């Protein structure tokens, strides 16, 4: 073990986005970090087959961007040089709310848009360049091992065309995504996990990358994102178009209990049916396009590891292995970054004493608290599609948000507060400040 790092080896299961940002944090505290990835990836890989959602539009909220820039200094500028724009949320988005267009005014919230493919490729190169990190590709983890005290001390693995083997570890982190087998592995060592919470979104995404006019072109737009949001119960079709690297658009069309077509003619026709005309205008102008892909597995799922009473020491779970959000709200990348930041702070506090025991259970409980806000936002919205059995909290949130939107389209200060909250740089309490609540409660009552 190196003298400047308090612990020996950490094993991260899953080498996609959550695994990469977690490995970056671990490399500051462990002499060796092993990334075990089931797909055949290397430092040049971007989005890969194990993450089919990787081909669709991804939002990096402002909070997530800030964390990534701190973990990977210079990342934002590298992406900008590749053509991923950085802009003010209020100035750069043509955002159609259910009640009208949002103000196009400065909010002070800077964001950047890029493809998941480009982000992962650059993160993977940076992480694998760290001397502490080793990638083990094309390898499936099959279970956990424990020491005499019940602490997790490694994983069993199986590589293609090789005999099963054991990887010893001082800390094991499951970042294997929504297909994680951790619940089964815990059951095998007689640790029960409460039932997974699922809220069905019933939303299908169909996405395409295509050419974007360069600066100076007469057709170059005055926005970097064009967006029409889904909103129960009346707005069943929506879409988002993001300016991304290499002068391209990434466009994702959404349908509630509806499937946006994958053929060119049907794709354009679906976009033409939206109330925000920007998407169809630019789809119609495309001259070069990449394959169109569809994604249907958009349900919200939360494995409540924070509620496991006898959670084993030396084992952590992060990212989609714990909680999956409906992608329409753009929370997943930022939440995984926040979990990495949480892990960093907890390891820093323990590094002087060199004690890992007791970390795992506390971490999972803190993750549970961290997830509550984004989970509530995502599921309250999705629950409103059901005509019956809507929880009181979801009905109140929908009622309040509807009135808030009516105020925000006319009041740039209220819109700025909303932008700060959805980008996770401010508490939701900002939207219930007495000055805002008074405007919301006295807004003209109209149904959306």
Order of alpha helices (4+ residues) and beta strands (2+ residues): beta-alpha-beta-alpha-alpha-beta-alpha-beta-beta-beta-alpha-beta-beta-beta-beta-beta-alpha-beta-beta-beta-beta-beta-alpha-alpha-beta-beta-beta-beta-alpha-alpha-alpha-alpha-alpha
